[in-house]
């Protein structure tokens, strides 16, 4: 156990910190930095820190209570070539704030992309990280994974233009990083694109009332229904509202048509009146003729 004297020496080193190389030469253990090695803000990379989903408030509070009681039992990890912290950001902040001692383990990486992949893989052993959070972190490493794959293809003499192969390998790699199946990773990616922030937060916090599959199915059905409704609307031509001028023309046309009908009815009435007069004339003529015949017969009889 590191004593108070070493801790005070470590605090003094914050102002006059030696380089990573010099500090490494002073240790006989190739796996760890010296006990008086101090991490400060120059060793913190915000990009590495952002790869991991922040711990829930309850979990972070429990971690601080454990460190306050038992100290920092698990060492922090540093990328030795760059002097950047790759594991233990929360522990570092708690230890610094509470004045607790910590050890720093060395880790070597060939590139930043390789360091990012290791950071995500390393989280699979954390009991306070669920698979939704791991998938979120793995998806953030997509570009790093593609870069590593292209570098491996180039060294192996393969083509870097295999557009159909690379995405498949990338998905498989991200799924393995998160310790989940490829279909589950694809479901989580869909959820991150289409779910509201409240639903995403519940999944991140491990809400027992929600499952990745149930949320995915619900979102997929909603999207399919919306797509079907959109297709129906696209097939129906929208009704255009007539302008005032067009309405005026239609009214005038209707009035003209009614005038024509009225004129036709008037002409029909005239013809009917003429027909009635002709019939009356024919009847009168027939009656007159009949009277003439009767008068002639009477005269001859006399």
Secondary structure by P-SEA (a helix, b strand, c coil): cccaaaaaaaaaaccccccaaaaaaaccccccccccccccccccccccccccccccaaaaaaaaaaaaaccccbbbbcccccccccccaaaaaaaaaacccbbbbbbbbccaaaaaaaaaaaacccccccaaaaaaaaaaaaaaaaaaaaaaaaaacccccccccaaaaaaaaaaaaacccaaaaaaaaaaaacccaaaaaaaaaccccccaaaaaaaaaaaaaaaaaaaaaaaacccbbbbcaaaaaaaaaaaaaaaaaaaaaaaaaaaaaaaaaaaaaaaaaaaaaaaaaaaaaaaaaac
